[in-house]
Amino acid sequence: MTKRFALGIFEDEDVLLHAVENVREAGVKIYEVFTPFPIHGIDDALGIERSRLPIAAFFFGLTGLSFALWMQIYMLGFDWPMIIGGKPHIALPAFIPVTFELTVLFCCHGMVITFYAISKLYPRWRTPVLDVRSTDDKFVMAIEVNENTDMNKLTQILRENGASEVNQKEMSKF
């Protein structure tokens, strides 16, 4: 499936930030903004909702905590009980370090896998890049276009909001 994009290239992050707000007010749906470094406030300007990744992190941590406690209680209480120094089989204070470590392990690995799946960062030979300059010194606003899009009007909106150049590009895998 091939997608067509109009790319507005910007020189400055402040100009881009104001352009995002103005372009959205004009009723144009922005596909994505590519920048060489993070820009404070760009998420709010694009209307991106707060991530639900912390909720997933909580449940991954809860899974790790449950697994760690179950594993230790089963191993030391039922499978191979040993009386050491008169202590009980299920001594929860002794379980704290292993429980903490497995909670962190499950949480970290689960968050990384979830982030990659949500972001569609699968392993591939070539990563699709709309404009190589977005990894160096330019700021790129990508707007998906179709046959009904008026390119002259879109180009005019981008130029009025500070785009130094406006290009079109087709991507087969994106």
mmCIF file of the C-alpha atoms, coordinates in Angstrom:
data_MODEL
# 
_entry.id   MODEL 
# 
loop_
_atom_site.group_PDB 
_atom_site.id 
_atom_site.type_symbol 
_atom_site.label_atom_id 
_atom_site.label_alt_id 
_atom_site.label_comp_id 
_atom_site.label_asym_id 
_atom_site.label_entity_id 
_atom_site.label_seq_id 
_atom_site.pdbx_PDB_ins_code 
_atom_site.Cartn_x 
_atom_site.Cartn_y 
_atom_site.Cartn_z 
_atom_site.occupancy 
_atom_site.B_iso_or_equiv 
_atom_site.pdbx_formal_charge 
_atom_site.auth_seq_id 
_atom_site.auth_comp_id 
_atom_site.auth_asym_id 
_atom_site.auth_atom_id 
_atom_site.pdbx_PDB_model_num 
ATOM 1   C CA . MET A 1 1   ? 0.000  0.000   0.000  1.00 0.00 ? 1   MET A CA 1 
ATOM 2   C CA . THR A 1 2   ? 1.481  3.324   -1.077 1.00 0.00 ? 2   THR A CA 1 
ATOM 3   C CA . LYS A 1 3   ? 0.828  6.534   0.842  1.00 0.00 ? 3   LYS A CA 1 
ATOM 4   C CA . ARG A 1 4   ? 1.481  10.044  -0.435 1.00 0.00 ? 4   ARG A CA 1 
ATOM 5   C CA . PHE A 1 5   ? 2.692  12.808  1.847  1.00 0.00 ? 5   PHE A CA 1 
ATOM 6   C CA . ALA A 1 6   ? 3.177  16.545  1.612  1.00 0.00 ? 6   ALA A CA 1 
ATOM 7   C CA . LEU A 1 7   ? 6.291  17.475  3.573  1.00 0.00 ? 7   LEU A CA 1 
ATOM 8   C CA . GLY A 1 8   ? 6.734  20.929  5.033  1.00 0.00 ? 8   GLY A CA 1 
ATOM 9   C CA . ILE A 1 9   ? 10.420 21.510  5.862  1.00 0.00 ? 9   ILE A CA 1 
ATOM 10  C CA . PHE A 1 10  ? 11.111 24.013  8.668  1.00 0.00 ? 10  PHE A CA 1 
ATOM 11  C CA . GLU A 1 11  ? 14.383 25.562  9.824  1.00 0.00 ? 11  GLU A CA 1 
ATOM 12  C CA . ASP A 1 12  ? 13.450 26.450  13.427 1.00 0.00 ? 12  ASP A CA 1 
ATOM 13  C CA . GLU A 1 13  ? 11.596 24.553  16.155 1.00 0.00 ? 13  GLU A CA 1 
ATOM 14  C CA . ASP A 1 14  ? 9.651  27.611  17.379 1.00 0.00 ? 14  ASP A CA 1 
ATOM 15  C CA . VAL A 1 15  ? 8.399  28.326  13.875 1.00 0.00 ? 15  VAL A CA 1 
ATOM 16  C CA . LEU A 1 16  ? 7.407  24.650  13.561 1.00 0.00 ? 16  LEU A CA 1 
ATOM 17  C CA . LEU A 1 17  ? 5.555  24.701  16.884 1.00 0.00 ? 17  LEU A CA 1 
ATOM 18  C CA . HIS A 1 18  ? 3.484  27.735  15.843 1.00 0.00 ? 18  HIS A CA 1 
ATOM 19  C CA . ALA A 1 19  ? 2.961  26.264  12.381 1.00 0.00 ? 19  ALA A CA 1 
ATOM 20  C CA . VAL A 1 20  ? 1.556  23.041  13.855 1.00 0.00 ? 20  VAL A CA 1 
ATOM 21  C CA . GLU A 1 21  ? -1.032 25.040  15.806 1.00 0.00 ? 21  GLU A CA 1 
ATOM 22  C CA . ASN A 1 22  ? -1.949 27.205  12.792 1.00 0.00 ? 22  ASN A CA 1 
ATOM 23  C CA . VAL A 1 23  ? -2.150 24.278  10.349 1.00 0.00 ? 23  VAL A CA 1 
ATOM 24  C CA . ARG A 1 24  ? -4.398 22.329  12.724 1.00 0.00 ? 24  ARG A CA 1 
ATOM 25  C CA . GLU A 1 25  ? -6.615 25.421  13.137 1.00 0.00 ? 25  GLU A CA 1 
ATOM 26  C CA . ALA A 1 26  ? -6.894 25.567  9.337  1.00 0.00 ? 26  ALA A CA 1 
ATOM 27  C CA . GLY A 1 27  ? -8.453 22.094  9.459  1.00 0.00 ? 27  GLY A CA 1 
ATOM 28  C CA . VAL A 1 28  ? -5.508 20.129  8.069  1.00 0.00 ? 28  VAL A CA 1 
ATOM 29  C CA . LYS A 1 29  ? -4.807 16.774  9.731  1.00 0.00 ? 29  LYS A CA 1 
ATOM 30  C CA . ILE A 1 30  ? -1.094 16.353  10.428 1.00 0.00 ? 30  ILE A CA 1 
ATOM 31  C CA . TYR A 1 31  ? 0.158  12.779  10.015 1.00 0.00 ? 31  TYR A CA 1 
ATOM 32  C CA . GLU A 1 32  ? 3.414  13.210  11.977 1.00 0.00 ? 32  GLU A CA 1 
ATOM 33  C CA . VAL A 1 33  ? 6.164  15.677  12.810 1.00 0.00 ? 33  VAL A CA 1 
ATOM 34  C CA . PHE A 1 34  ? 9.783  14.535  12.571 1.00 0.00 ? 34  PHE A CA 1 
ATOM 35  C CA . THR A 1 35  ? 12.443 16.445  14.506 1.00 0.00 ? 35  THR A CA 1 
ATOM 36  C CA . PRO A 1 36  ? 16.143 15.892  15.173 1.00 0.00 ? 36  PRO A CA 1 
ATOM 37  C CA . PHE A 1 37  ? 15.569 16.392  18.918 1.00 0.00 ? 37  PHE A CA 1 
ATOM 38  C CA . PRO A 1 38  ? 12.559 16.488  21.266 1.00 0.00 ? 38  PRO A CA 1 
ATOM 39  C CA . ILE A 1 39  ? 10.538 19.705  21.278 1.00 0.00 ? 39  ILE A CA 1 
ATOM 40  C CA . HIS A 1 40  ? 8.776  20.687  24.478 1.00 0.00 ? 40  HIS A CA 1 
ATOM 41  C CA . GLY A 1 41  ? 5.052  21.207  23.861 1.00 0.00 ? 41  GLY A CA 1 
ATOM 42  C CA . ILE A 1 42  ? 4.843  19.494  20.471 1.00 0.00 ? 42  ILE A CA 1 
ATOM 43  C CA . ASP A 1 43  ? 2.615  16.732  21.882 1.00 0.00 ? 43  ASP A CA 1 
ATOM 44  C CA . ASP A 1 44  ? 0.052  19.255  23.076 1.00 0.00 ? 44  ASP A CA 1 
ATOM 45  C CA . ALA A 1 45  ? 0.231  21.193  19.809 1.00 0.00 ? 45  ALA A CA 1 
ATOM 46  C CA . LEU A 1 46  ? -0.371 17.987  17.809 1.00 0.00 ? 46  LEU A CA 1 
ATOM 47  C CA . GLY A 1 47  ? -3.228 16.946  20.102 1.00 0.00 ? 47  GLY A CA 1 
ATOM 48  C CA . ILE A 1 48  ? -1.560 13.698  21.110 1.00 0.00 ? 48  ILE A CA 1 
ATOM 49  C CA . GLU A 1 49  ? -3.177 12.096  24.139 1.00 0.00 ? 49  GLU A CA 1 
ATOM 50  C CA . ARG A 1 50  ? -1.207 11.100  27.208 1.00 0.00 ? 50  ARG A CA 1 
ATOM 51  C CA . SER A 1 51  ? 0.313  7.641   26.850 1.00 0.00 ? 51  SER A CA 1 
ATOM 52  C CA . ARG A 1 52  ? -1.297 4.665   28.557 1.00 0.00 ? 52  ARG A CA 1 
ATOM 53  C CA . LEU A 1 53  ? 2.088  2.945   28.866 1.00 0.00 ? 53  LEU A CA 1 
ATOM 54  C CA . PRO A 1 54  ? 2.244  3.621   32.658 1.00 0.00 ? 54  PRO A CA 1 
ATOM 55  C CA . ILE A 1 55  ? -0.941 1.561   33.095 1.00 0.00 ? 55  ILE A CA 1 
ATOM 56  C CA . ALA A 1 56  ? 0.682  -1.327  31.212 1.00 0.00 ? 56  ALA A CA 1 
ATOM 57  C CA . ALA A 1 57  ? 3.813  -0.865  33.356 1.00 0.00 ? 57  ALA A CA 1 
ATOM 58  C CA . PHE A 1 58  ? 1.724  -1.200  36.519 1.00 0.00 ? 58  PHE A CA 1 
ATOM 59  C CA . PHE A 1 59  ? 0.190  -4.471  35.335 1.00 0.00 ? 59  PHE A CA 1 
ATOM 60  C CA . PHE A 1 60  ? 3.558  -5.859  34.204 1.00 0.00 ? 60  PHE A CA 1 
ATOM 61  C CA . GLY A 1 61  ? 4.992  -4.977  37.619 1.00 0.00 ? 61  GLY A CA 1 
ATOM 62  C CA . LEU A 1 62  ? 2.013  -6.587  39.345 1.00 0.00 ? 62  LEU A CA 1 
ATOM 63  C CA . THR A 1 63  ? 2.566  -9.727  37.262 1.00 0.00 ? 63  THR A CA 1 
ATOM 64  C CA . GLY A 1 64  ? 6.244  -9.780  38.252 1.00 0.00 ? 64  GLY A CA 1 
ATOM 65  C CA . LEU A 1 65  ? 5.372  -9.312  41.924 1.00 0.00 ? 65  LEU A CA 1 
ATOM 66  C CA . SER A 1 66  ? 2.792  -12.107 41.819 1.00 0.00 ? 66  SER A CA 1 
ATOM 67  C CA . PHE A 1 67  ? 5.137  -14.467 39.992 1.00 0.00 ? 67  PHE A CA 1 
ATOM 68  C CA . ALA A 1 68  ? 8.008  -13.785 42.413 1.00 0.00 ? 68  ALA A CA 1 
ATOM 69  C CA . LEU A 1 69  ? 5.884  -14.381 45.498 1.00 0.00 ? 69  LEU A CA 1 
ATOM 70  C CA . TRP A 1 70  ? 4.249  -17.492 44.034 1.00 0.00 ? 70  TRP A CA 1 
ATOM 71  C CA . MET A 1 71  ? 7.609  -18.904 42.955 1.00 0.00 ? 71  MET A CA 1 
ATOM 72  C CA . GLN A 1 72  ? 9.282  -18.398 46.343 1.00 0.00 ? 72  GLN A CA 1 
ATOM 73  C CA . ILE A 1 73  ? 6.323  -19.572 48.400 1.00 0.00 ? 73  ILE A CA 1 
ATOM 74  C CA . TYR A 1 74  ? 5.964  -22.683 46.255 1.00 0.00 ? 74  TYR A CA 1 
ATOM 75  C CA . MET A 1 75  ? 9.678  -23.530 46.201 1.00 0.00 ? 75  MET A CA 1 
ATOM 76  C CA . LEU A 1 76  ? 10.471 -22.832 49.848 1.00 0.00 ? 76  LEU A CA 1 
ATOM 77  C CA . GLY A 1 77  ? 7.118  -23.766 51.358 1.00 0.00 ? 77  GLY A CA 1 
ATOM 78  C CA . PHE A 1 78  ? 5.852  -26.765 49.425 1.00 0.00 ? 78  PHE A CA 1 
ATOM 79  C CA . ASP A 1 79  ? 8.281  -28.172 46.863 1.00 0.00 ? 79  ASP A CA 1 
ATOM 80  C CA . TRP A 1 80  ? 11.462 -28.256 48.969 1.00 0.00 ? 80  TRP A CA 1 
ATOM 81  C CA . PRO A 1 81  ? 10.743 -27.030 52.494 1.00 0.00 ? 81  PRO A CA 1 
ATOM 82  C CA . MET A 1 82  ? 13.800 -26.610 54.692 1.00 0.00 ? 82  MET A CA 1 
ATOM 83  C CA . ILE A 1 83  ? 13.879 -25.545 58.291 1.00 0.00 ? 83  ILE A CA 1 
ATOM 84  C CA . ILE A 1 84  ? 16.842 -23.208 58.688 1.00 0.00 ? 84  ILE A CA 1 
ATOM 85  C CA . GLY A 1 85  ? 17.480 -21.790 62.146 1.00 0.00 ? 85  GLY A CA 1 
ATOM 86  C CA . GLY A 1 86  ? 13.890 -22.389 63.231 1.00 0.00 ? 86  GLY A CA 1 
ATOM 87  C CA . LYS A 1 87  ? 12.519 -19.869 60.704 1.00 0.00 ? 87  LYS A CA 1 
ATOM 88  C CA . PRO A 1 88  ? 9.140  -20.486 59.074 1.00 0.00 ? 88  PRO A CA 1 
ATOM 89  C CA . HIS A 1 89  ? 8.937  -21.917 55.560 1.00 0.00 ? 89  HIS A CA 1 
ATOM 90  C CA . ILE A 1 90  ? 7.248  -18.808 54.214 1.00 0.00 ? 90  ILE A CA 1 
ATOM 91  C CA . ALA A 1 91  ? 9.325  -15.892 55.515 1.00 0.00 ? 91  ALA A CA 1 
ATOM 92  C CA . LEU A 1 92  ? 8.089  -12.838 53.579 1.00 0.00 ? 92  LEU A CA 1 
ATOM 93  C CA . PRO A 1 93  ? 10.850 -10.416 54.717 1.00 0.00 ? 93  PRO A CA 1 
ATOM 94  C CA . ALA A 1 94  ? 13.437 -12.731 53.154 1.00 0.00 ? 94  ALA A CA 1 
ATOM 95  C CA . PHE A 1 95  ? 11.496 -12.659 49.876 1.00 0.00 ? 95  PHE A CA 1 
ATOM 96  C CA . ILE A 1 96  ? 11.737 -8.870  49.423 1.00 0.00 ? 96  ILE A CA 1 
ATOM 97  C CA . PRO A 1 97  ? 14.959 -8.682  47.323 1.00 0.00 ? 97  PRO A CA 1 
ATOM 98  C CA . VAL A 1 98  ? 13.929 -11.371 44.826 1.00 0.00 ? 98  VAL A CA 1 
ATOM 99  C CA . THR A 1 99  ? 10.389 -9.981  44.647 1.00 0.00 ? 99  THR A CA 1 
ATOM 100 C CA . PHE A 1 100 ? 11.711 -6.490  43.922 1.00 0.00 ? 100 PHE A CA 1 
ATOM 101 C CA . GLU A 1 101 ? 14.076 -7.736  41.232 1.00 0.00 ? 101 GLU A CA 1 
ATOM 102 C CA . LEU A 1 102 ? 11.436 -9.788  39.410 1.00 0.00 ? 102 LEU A CA 1 
ATOM 103 C CA . THR A 1 103 ? 8.940  -6.908  39.616 1.00 0.00 ? 103 THR A CA 1 
ATOM 104 C CA . VAL A 1 104 ? 11.447 -4.577  37.947 1.00 0.00 ? 104 VAL A CA 1 
ATOM 105 C CA . LEU A 1 105 ? 12.447 -7.244  35.393 1.00 0.00 ? 105 LEU A CA 1 
ATOM 106 C CA . PHE A 1 106 ? 8.868  -7.971  34.299 1.00 0.00 ? 106 PHE A CA 1 
ATOM 107 C CA . CYS A 1 107 ? 7.995  -4.277  34.237 1.00 0.00 ? 107 CYS A CA 1 
ATOM 108 C CA . CYS A 1 108 ? 11.002 -3.235  32.128 1.00 0.00 ? 108 CYS A CA 1 
ATOM 109 C CA . HIS A 1 109 ? 10.782 -6.046  29.610 1.00 0.00 ? 109 HIS A CA 1 
ATOM 110 C CA . GLY A 1 110 ? 7.014  -5.715  29.306 1.00 0.00 ? 110 GLY A CA 1 
ATOM 111 C CA . MET A 1 111 ? 7.237  -1.954  28.736 1.00 0.00 ? 111 MET A CA 1 
ATOM 112 C CA . VAL A 1 112 ? 9.922  -2.294  26.062 1.00 0.00 ? 112 VAL A CA 1 
ATOM 113 C CA . ILE A 1 113 ? 7.977  -4.976  24.183 1.00 0.00 ? 113 ILE A CA 1 
ATOM 114 C CA . THR A 1 114 ? 4.734  -2.992  24.480 1.00 0.00 ? 114 THR A CA 1 
ATOM 115 C CA . PHE A 1 115 ? 6.416  0.229   23.318 1.00 0.00 ? 115 PHE A CA 1 
ATOM 116 C CA . TYR A 1 116 ? 7.917  -1.481  20.265 1.00 0.00 ? 116 TYR A CA 1 
ATOM 117 C CA . ALA A 1 117 ? 4.581  -3.108  19.382 1.00 0.00 ? 117 ALA A CA 1 
ATOM 118 C CA . ILE A 1 118 ? 2.594  0.135   19.745 1.00 0.00 ? 118 ILE A CA 1 
ATOM 119 C CA . SER A 1 119 ? 5.179  2.169   17.825 1.00 0.00 ? 119 SER A CA 1 
ATOM 120 C CA . LYS A 1 120 ? 5.444  -0.492  15.104 1.00 0.00 ? 120 LYS A CA 1 
ATOM 121 C CA . LEU A 1 121 ? 9.219  -0.623  15.518 1.00 0.00 ? 121 LEU A CA 1 
ATOM 122 C CA . TYR A 1 122 ? 9.592  -4.116  14.168 1.00 0.00 ? 122 TYR A CA 1 
ATOM 123 C CA . PRO A 1 123 ? 12.924 -5.435  12.942 1.00 0.00 ? 123 PRO A CA 1 
ATOM 124 C CA . ARG A 1 124 ? 13.386 -4.641  9.261  1.00 0.00 ? 124 ARG A CA 1 
ATOM 125 C CA . TRP A 1 125 ? 16.215 -4.180  6.813  1.00 0.00 ? 125 TRP A CA 1 
ATOM 126 C CA . ARG A 1 126 ? 15.491 -0.564  5.940  1.00 0.00 ? 126 ARG A CA 1 
ATOM 127 C CA . THR A 1 127 ? 13.666 1.944   8.082  1.00 0.00 ? 127 THR A CA 1 
ATOM 128 C CA . PRO A 1 128 ? 11.398 4.217   6.046  1.00 0.00 ? 128 PRO A CA 1 
ATOM 129 C CA . VAL A 1 129 ? 12.441 7.866   6.387  1.00 0.00 ? 129 VAL A CA 1 
ATOM 130 C CA . LEU A 1 130 ? 10.424 10.598  4.701  1.00 0.00 ? 130 LEU A CA 1 
ATOM 131 C CA . ASP A 1 131 ? 13.258 13.128  4.671  1.00 0.00 ? 131 ASP A CA 1 
ATOM 132 C CA . VAL A 1 132 ? 16.808 12.281  5.751  1.00 0.00 ? 132 VAL A CA 1 
ATOM 133 C CA . ARG A 1 133 ? 17.414 15.863  6.888  1.00 0.00 ? 133 ARG A CA 1 
ATOM 134 C CA . SER A 1 134 ? 14.960 15.358  9.764  1.00 0.00 ? 134 SER A CA 1 
ATOM 135 C CA . THR A 1 135 ? 17.648 13.337  11.526 1.00 0.00 ? 135 THR A CA 1 
ATOM 136 C CA . ASP A 1 136 ? 20.199 16.140  11.224 1.00 0.00 ? 136 ASP A CA 1 
ATOM 137 C CA . ASP A 1 137 ? 19.047 19.772  11.242 1.00 0.00 ? 137 ASP A CA 1 
ATOM 138 C CA . LYS A 1 138 ? 15.566 20.170  9.699  1.00 0.00 ? 138 LYS A CA 1 
ATOM 139 C CA . PHE A 1 139 ? 12.065 19.820  11.102 1.00 0.00 ? 139 PHE A CA 1 
ATOM 140 C CA . VAL A 1 140 ? 9.563  17.986  8.903  1.00 0.00 ? 140 VAL A CA 1 
ATOM 141 C CA . MET A 1 141 ? 5.775  18.166  9.092  1.00 0.00 ? 141 MET A CA 1 
ATOM 142 C CA . ALA A 1 142 ? 4.184  15.276  7.188  1.00 0.00 ? 142 ALA A CA 1 
ATOM 143 C CA . ILE A 1 143 ? 0.603  15.572  5.967  1.00 0.00 ? 143 ILE A CA 1 
ATOM 144 C CA . GLU A 1 144 ? -1.017 12.594  4.271  1.00 0.00 ? 144 GLU A CA 1 
ATOM 145 C CA . VAL A 1 145 ? -2.618 13.565  0.974  1.00 0.00 ? 145 VAL A CA 1 
ATOM 146 C CA . ASN A 1 146 ? -5.040 11.829  -1.351 1.00 0.00 ? 146 ASN A CA 1 
ATOM 147 C CA . GLU A 1 147 ? -6.631 12.582  -4.709 1.00 0.00 ? 147 GLU A CA 1 
ATOM 148 C CA . ASN A 1 148 ? -9.081 15.069  -3.130 1.00 0.00 ? 148 ASN A CA 1 
ATOM 149 C CA . THR A 1 149 ? -6.377 17.204  -1.490 1.00 0.00 ? 149 THR A CA 1 
ATOM 150 C CA . ASP A 1 150 ? -5.794 20.655  -2.964 1.00 0.00 ? 150 ASP A CA 1 
ATOM 151 C CA . MET A 1 151 ? -1.982 20.761  -3.066 1.00 0.00 ? 151 MET A CA 1 
ATOM 152 C CA . ASN A 1 152 ? -1.825 24.453  -3.991 1.00 0.00 ? 152 ASN A CA 1 
ATOM 153 C CA . LYS A 1 153 ? -3.856 25.431  -0.934 1.00 0.00 ? 153 LYS A CA 1 
ATOM 154 C CA . LEU A 1 154 ? -1.845 23.080  1.302  1.00 0.00 ? 154 LEU A CA 1 
ATOM 155 C CA . THR A 1 155 ? 1.441  24.459  -0.023 1.00 0.00 ? 155 THR A CA 1 
ATOM 156 C CA . GLN A 1 156 ? 0.203  27.997  0.575  1.00 0.00 ? 156 GLN A CA 1 
ATOM 157 C CA . ILE A 1 157 ? -0.793 27.181  4.185  1.00 0.00 ? 157 ILE A CA 1 
ATOM 158 C CA . LEU A 1 158 ? 2.596  25.623  4.898  1.00 0.00 ? 158 LEU A CA 1 
ATOM 159 C CA . ARG A 1 159 ? 4.524  28.485  3.274  1.00 0.00 ? 159 ARG A CA 1 
ATOM 160 C CA . GLU A 1 160 ? 2.492  31.119  5.169  1.00 0.00 ? 160 GLU A CA 1 
ATOM 161 C CA . ASN A 1 161 ? 3.398  29.367  8.417  1.00 0.00 ? 161 ASN A CA 1 
ATOM 162 C CA . GLY A 1 162 ? 7.145  29.402  7.817  1.00 0.00 ? 162 GLY A CA 1 
ATOM 163 C CA . ALA A 1 163 ? 7.976  26.301  5.769  1.00 0.00 ? 163 ALA A CA 1 
ATOM 164 C CA . SER A 1 164 ? 11.198 26.860  3.849  1.00 0.00 ? 164 SER A CA 1 
ATOM 165 C CA . GLU A 1 165 ? 10.183 24.218  1.289  1.00 0.00 ? 165 GLU A CA 1 
ATOM 166 C CA . VAL A 1 166 ? 7.245  21.936  0.551  1.00 0.00 ? 166 VAL A CA 1 
ATOM 167 C CA . ASN A 1 167 ? 7.795  18.555  -1.108 1.00 0.00 ? 167 ASN A CA 1 
ATOM 168 C CA . GLN A 1 168 ? 5.712  15.522  -2.028 1.00 0.00 ? 168 GLN A CA 1 
ATOM 169 C CA . LYS A 1 169 ? 6.832  11.987  -1.349 1.00 0.00 ? 169 LYS A CA 1 
ATOM 170 C CA . GLU A 1 170 ? 5.360  8.516   -1.771 1.00 0.00 ? 170 GLU A CA 1 
ATOM 171 C CA . MET A 1 171 ? 6.155  5.734   0.678  1.00 0.00 ? 171 MET A CA 1 
ATOM 172 C CA . SER A 1 172 ? 5.294  2.097   0.099  1.00 0.00 ? 172 SER A CA 1 
ATOM 173 C CA . LYS A 1 173 ? 5.986  0.902   3.653  1.00 0.00 ? 173 LYS A CA 1 
ATOM 174 C CA . PHE A 1 174 ? 5.068  3.226   6.441  1.00 0.00 ? 174 PHE A CA 1 
# 
